[in-house]
Amino acid sequence: MNCKTIKADYKLGKIPFRLLFLSTGLKNGLIVFVLFLSVLNGCRDSDDFSTDKNLTLAFSENMISFDTVFSSIGSATKHFKIYNRNGNSLRIETIELVNASKSGFRMNIDGGKGTKLTNVEILKKDSLYGFVEVTVDPANSKNPLLIRDSIRFVVNGNTQYVRLEAVGQDVYIWKNKTIKEDTILTGKKPFLIYDSLVVSKDVTLSIKEGVTFFMKSNASVKINGTLKAGGTVEAPIIFRGSRFDNIEADIPYGNVPGQWDGITFHSGSYDNSLEYVVIKNAAKGITFSESDAGPKKAVLKNIIVQNTSGYGLQAVNCNIDVENGLFANSGKNVVSLSGGEYSFLHCTLANYYRWSARQTESLLLNNTYGDGLFPLTKCDFTNSIIYGSVSNEILLKGISSIPFVYGFRNCLIKGSQTSDNHFINATWNSDPQFKDLNSAGIYSYNFELQSSSPAVGNADKAYSSLVPLDLKGKPRLNDSGPDIGCYEN
């Protein structure tokens, strides 16, 4: 018989031992080993587990909080540790989810699943892993619901709790959704968009006030037909990323760019209107593809495009009007226009992007794109701010062989001062004194004006009368005169 000799040193609790396998194969030796452990474990004195009522557990987290959990999807799994830092082993009499039937939380403690576990042993100076998940019960509600529960631990008659908290949100879930007939969306509850939301050619999608779209990673909106998005100052329409937790420390994902692709209006899409619409956290905010510059491509009123890893708005040979627009914090241009016809009235272009080094200007005007030539027949910026963190925030790249027509009236601009007839009553290189430029270090900004701003009272009143309310609904036409930009001080 060819015997194998396998020596192994082990320690079980305080008991060291050496196990010698003598067998014709490893399998039988392992069986002996398992039986040995079983016998040894069964012989442990029950007195090893203390009944001292002064002994308690410790936890790595006393409160476990979840990111917003969407209905029917379920949460990510969160884990925590349960510590016995005492010099005696303990037997946890019960571990129980207090309100599991209503809250939707689930737990797994050291491999044990269920809403209530009993007689769970934890050796001295040892720890156990706990895992928690939650699924939201759809409530057909537009507003988020705070869900709370607790895990109750009872040891030697002492009761301790780990608190659980999640924000639940019921949503319509759309995956690769195509709108094939005229459709109206209302704000009964938000939409969670996977992959894409597509509006077919010759179809109109109308979005009413208060509708929110949570966009999953790389999701996009593609308009081949027409989009009519009509929000209000009290209930804007919002397109944003789907994450609500923090990327690190106190920095919320709500301030993080590049979480989804963006909104594209394709070449055959015209007569679009967006009013009181917020677009943030995208890679590319709004893209207007190469079009015919004759018919109106879009009218944008009271719109915010913010925190984009690429450009904020890009248009090629389009006819677009913008009033009360805030285009802020883009890794590239916040506005890029190549050919076409444009009007920007009471807008703020502000670029203090800090997620990576920025070298492009806030505003790019061009009459070429790729290998194509596109006459810029009109591009008016009136009562607007173009400012940011680089030395020159305007780039004019027109070639002389085709029209390159542009003008700035009563604008506050950062760049190389120019005195030609393209710039009328311009204020050059004077800090607009925005209210907050990331003072808390969490990439949060407020582009309203301080009272001492050089933009205050310096807008052309005749043009302001065309837009009598600012982006927040505040009257512009007051005794002190209207302010430059989208916000009135």
Beta strands, then each sheet from edge to edge (+ up, - down):
strand 1: 4-12
strand 2: 15-23
strand 3: 58-59
strand 4: 63-65
strand 5: 69-70
strand 6: 78-84
strand 7: 90-97
strand 8: 105-109
strand 9: 112-113
strand 10: 116-122
strand 11: 126-134
strand 12: 145-155
strand 13: 158-169
strand 14: 172-179
strand 15: 183-185
strand 16: 191-199
strand 17: 204-207
strand 18: 212-215
strand 19: 220-223
strand 20: 226-230
strand 21: 237-241
strand 22: 246-248
strand 23: 251-252
strand 24: 262-265
strand 25: 272-280
strand 26: 286-288
strand 27: 298-308
strand 28: 313-330
strand 29: 335-345
strand 30: 348-351
strand 31: 363-366
strand 32: 368-369
strand 33: 372-373
strand 34: 376-382
strand 35: 385-388
strand 36: 394-396
strand 37: 407-409
strand 38: 412-413
strand 39: 423-424
strand 40: 427-428
strand 41: 434-437
strand 42: 445-449
sheet 1: 1+ 2-
sheet 2: 3+ 6- 11+ 8- 9+
sheet 3: 4+ 13+ 5+
sheet 4: 4+ 13+ 12- 7+ 10-
sheet 5: 14+ 16+ 18+ 21+ 25+ 20+ 17+ 15+
sheet 6: 14+ 16+ 19+ 24+ 26+ 28+ 27+
sheet 7: 14+ 16+ 19+ 24+ 26+ 28+ 29+ 31+ 36+
sheet 8: 14+ 16+ 19+ 24+ 26+ 28+ 30+ 35+ 38+ 40+
sheet 9: 14+ 16+ 19+ 24+ 26+ 28+ 29+ 34+ 37+ 39+
sheet 10: 22+ 23-
sheet 11: 32+ 33-
sheet 12: 41+ 42-
end
